Structures are given as C-alpha cells and as structure tokens.
Amino acid sequence: MVRNHSFDPRKKTILLNSHLDTVPANEGWTHNPFEPVILDGKLFGLGSNDAGGSLLGLLATFLYFYDQTDLTGNLIFLASAEEEISGKKGVESVLPDLGPVSFGIVGEPTRLRLAIAEKGLMVLDCKTTGLAGHAARDEGINAIYKAIEDIEWIRNYQFPEKSKLLGEVKMTVTRIQAGSRHNVIPEICEFVVDVRSTEVYTHEQILNRVKENLSCEVNARSTRLQSSSIDESHVLVKAARSLGLNTFGSGTLSDQALMPFPTAKIGPGDSARSHTADEFIRIDEIKEGIEIYTELIGKLI
C-alpha cells in the first residue's frame, strides 16, 4: 500500500487496487507458466492477464500522478493477495489501515469496459443421508437417488426477480461425492453448489429459498461475498462514459465484494483468458490500459 506524495486527508481519496496472486498452473501449458515469454505481441505467463496487466497499468498510473502537487484528490495504490481464494488475508485485512476511501477502481481484465456491477458468490455444501444396504438386495435407502431430486431442483429453479445489469441468479452443482464400494448402497451423498448472486437477492434470502426446497442438509461456507454495484450517476461512471468507455454488469467476482465504498472494475485483457493454459495479454492492451487509466484518473483528481 502506497499513498501519493502530496496526500491530504481533507481531500477525497481514490483507491487503485489489483491483485498479485494467481490460480495454480494447469497441465495444458505449452510455455513455462513461471517465465515471461513474448511472442507475436503477446506476453505469456501465469497471471499475465489476470491480473498482471491491470496491476501494471494501475501502478504506472499511480506513479504518473505520485509527485504532482496540484491534485484535487488523493490516490492510494494497493497490490493485494488472496483475491483468487477470497481469503481473509487479502484486501479485507488491509482496508482498516487505509482510512476513509471515497471510491475505488479495481483492476481486472474487462477489455477496458467499466463493470458497474458484478455478481456475488456463495458456495453451498449439501449432504444427503440415506441408509446403507447390500446392492444385490432391495434394501437400504440410496443417498445418490435422494440427492438427484435435489440436484434437479437446483438445475431447473429460476428465481423470479432478475437484475437489470446482471440477469438471473445462477446456481450450478460443481462437485459430487458418494459411495465406498460397488456393492454397498451409499448412505451419504455430498455435493457442492456454486451460487452467483445479484443485487436483487441477499445471500441470506437465497440460502433460505434453497433450504425450503431441498430435503438435504445445506450449509453456506460464507455469505460475505455479496453482489456489488455503483450508482450510474456516480462521478466515476460519468468520467468513464465521457471517455467513451462502455459499461456493463460482470458475472465474475472480484475484491469489489469486500469493499464497503463505491467501486467499479476495469482493466486491459479479457476475462475469457483467465485461468486458462497459455494465459496471455497483448502488449498493446497493456499500453492502452495505462492510457485509459491515466485519462480516467485525470478526470477525477
């Protein structure tokens, strides 16, 4: 965390934040994920797109304004960790040390569009209990068969209210585990549900709706990563639109969910490349990102 040279607590403060951490490299890489490689104008490397380009762009922008003494506001640059795991030792642990923040810009690969809303995340651990028995006989209660009914409800249920920017609440079963031997009726079936929420429903409301309709035990790992948004009349949104930047609602989560002040998400690169083998960002995207960040901050301070 670094403040600009002429920081004045009487002025508004803008947070520039992106994350240092990455997801683990998968087996599909054809380049060494831990060594930067530039080919055909593309920078390959783990974290180059998510969110190295944004981190570099925000840092370059912060340094551009760092020594200027005629600013109408303050800048704080924060490179944080644990974004990919939503950990409590990431940006959340630093926020109390920042002091009052007026609003923030979160660097993520958005193709330099401004995300003025993003979906939240809630992970549900579900456990179905049956009764063990011998698979050769008509006995026991198969926990897998019981779980199928609940999984089908999750697959087909649609929450009535939709978000203007973010669309529907999305629930997806992403993991399932059951059984010990081929000849034993499974007594326990456990599955995980990934819930992507909108501002229309709180996580508590979603959790209650799920519990009302499922027969299994349902527990949320956390309800703290709620959907976030910024008012379209906010000065940050107006400044972005004055530069011709498009606005949209993002389906992916970022550290915005943990910030108790207005934020918007923008950065070079494309979210579709994140977490993929041979992740890359184009060099010209990085350059354009620095230009856009600098112009945007120039309109705000």
N, C-alpha and C positions, 0 to 999 in steps of 0.2 A: 504494500500500500504506500503510495507517494502522493503528496499534495503539491500543487503548483507553487512556485517560489513566492508569489505575492498573495498567498491565501489570506482571506479576510473573512472571519466568521460572521460579519454583519451582512455579507452578500449571499446570494443563493449559491448552492453547491450542487454540481452535477457529477455523478459517479460514472466513470468509464470502467466497465468490468468485462472480462472474459476469462476463460478457464485454461489452466495449464495441463490438466490431466487428460488421459485418453482411455479408450477401451483397450483390452488386450488385442494383440495382432492375431488374426485368424490364419488358418493354414493355406489360404488361397493366394498369399502374396507371392509375386514373381520377383520383386525387388526386396532388398533388405529393409524392413519397415523402420529400422532404427538408424538408417543412414539417409540423409537427403540426396535425392537424385533428380536432376533437371533434364528432361527430355522433351523436345518439341514444344518448349514454352510452358511445360507443366512441372511443378515441383511435387515429387512423390515422397511420401513419408508418413508414418503413423502420426495422426493429429494435424497434418498439414491443412486439411480442410476444416476439421472440427477439433479445435477452433483456432489453429495457429495463425491463419490469415487474418482473422478478426483481432486476435491478441496483438499481432504485429501492427495492424492498422491503428488500433486504439493507442498503443504505446507511441507510435510515430506522431499521432495527432497530439497526444499529451505533451510530448517533447517540443512540438512546434509552438505550443502556447505557454510552455513552462515559465520562460523568463519575461513574458510580456507583463507590463505593469498597468496597463490601461483597461484591463478586463472588467466587465460588469458582473462577473460571477467567478466562482472557484471551480477547480477541477480536482477530482481525486481519481487516480489510476489504481485499479486493484486487479492483480492477477491471482486468481483463486484456484483452489483444488477441490476434488471430490464432487465435481459437477455431474460426472457420469454415473455416480452411485448415489447422488442426492445425500451425501454424507453430512454429518453434523460438524465436521471439522473443516468444512469448506467456507463459502461466503457467509453462511449463517453465523459462524463463530467470530467473524471479523466485524460484522455490522455494528455491534455496540461500541466499537472503537472509532467509528467514522464520524460521529457527531451527526447533527441534523443534515439530512440529504434532501434536496428539493425534488430531484428526479434523476433517473439513471438511464444509461444506454448500455445494453447487454450485447456483446459481440458474439454472434452466431452466424453460420452460413445461411443466408436468406436470399442470395442473389441480389443483394443490395436493395431489397424491398424492406419496408418497415413493418414488422409484425406488431400490431397494436393490440393483439390478444393472443393468448396461447392456451392450449388445453392443459388441465392439471393431470395428475397421475395418482392413482390409488391401486395398490396391489392387495388382492384378497387371497387368503389361504383357506381352502374349503376341505372339509373332511366328512366323508360319508361312512357310516358304520353299518355293517351287516352282521352276518353270523357265519362262522366258518363251518365247513362240512366237506364230505368227500365228493369230488367232482363226478364220480361214477354213479352216485345215487341222487335221488331227488330230495336233497336235504340242504339245510343252511339257507342263508339269505345273501345273495351275491351283491357285494357293495358296488361293484362296477355297474351292474344293471341299474341300481338305485341312482348312482351318480349320473348316468346317461340322461335321465329325466331332467335333472338339474342343469346339466350342461346344455341340453336342448333349449331350456328356457333362456339361459344366458345368450345362446346363439341367436334366438329369434326375437327376444324382447326389445322393444323400442320405447325409450322414454318419450312421453307425449310432447314436451316442450323442446324446441330447437333454438340454438343460438344463431343470431344473425350472421356472425362472423365465423363461428366455429362449427356450426352444424349440430350433429347429434352427439350425445354421449355414446362412446364406443366401448363395448365390453368384449374381451377376447380370452378364451381359455388358451393358455400358453404352455402348461405343463400338467402331466398326469402321472400318477404312480399308484400301482396296486399289485397285490398278489405276491406269494412267496414260492409256490411250487405249482407245476402244471396240473396236479391232481387235487388241489385244495381250493375250495370255494373261497374267494378273497373276502376277508372280514372288514378290511379297511380300504378305502379308495380316497386318495388325496389329489386335489388339483388346484391350480393357481389361475387366477383371473386378473388380467391386466385391464384396468379401467381408465379410460381417457375422458376426463370430465370437462364440462363447460361452465361458464359463469351462471347458467340457468339453475343448476342444482349444486348444493354443497355436497361434500363427500359424505357427511353425516346423513343427508337425505337419500343419497344413492345407496349407502350401506343399509339403511333401514328398508328401502324398497327391495333390495336383494334378499335380505333376511326374511322378509314377509312372504317371499315366493319360493324359496328353496327349502328343501327338507333337511339339508346337511348343515353341519356346523360351519359358520362363516366368521372369519376374523380378519380385520384390516391390519396390515403391517404398520400403516401410518395414514393419518388424514391431513397431514400438514402441507402437502404439495397441491394446493388448490389451484384452480384456473385463475389466470390474471389478465388484466386488460388496462388500457389507458383511455381516458376520455378523448374523443376525436377532436374536441375543441382545445386540447392541451397545446401549449406553445411548442412542444417538441414535435407533435404531429403536424401542426401548421408549418413549422420550419421545413420539415421533410417534404411536405407537399409543395411548398414554394420552390423546391429544387427539382420538382418533377418526379419525386420518388413515389412509387406505388405503395399502398398499404394493404395488409391482408391479415387473416387470422391463421395462426400456426398450429398444426396438430402435434408438434413435438414440444417436450418440456425443456425448460432451462432454469437457471438460477433466479429468473424473474419471480418464480413461485415463492421464493423465500424473502423477497424484498418488500417491506411494508410502506413503500412510497411508489409513485408512478414510474413505470419503466416501459421501454419499448425495445425490441430486439432487431438488430440489423447487422449485416456483415457480408464480406465477399465469400465466394464459394457457393456450393449447392448442397443442401441438406441430404439430397439423394446419394451423395458420395460418402456421407459419414458412415463410419463403422464398416466400410467395405474393404475388400482386398485391393491393394494398389491404390489406396486413397491418395488423392492429389488435389492441388489447387493451381490454377493458371497464374503465371507471373503477372499478366496484365490485369487479372482480377484483384490481386493484392494492391497494385498501383492504383487502380480505380477506387478500391476501398479506402485507401489513405486520402485520396482526393475528396471523396464523398464525406468521410468523417470530418475532415478539416473544414469543408464548406458548411456542414451541418452545425458543428460546434461554433464556427464563426458567426452564425446567425443567432446563437443562443447566449453568447457572452461578449 
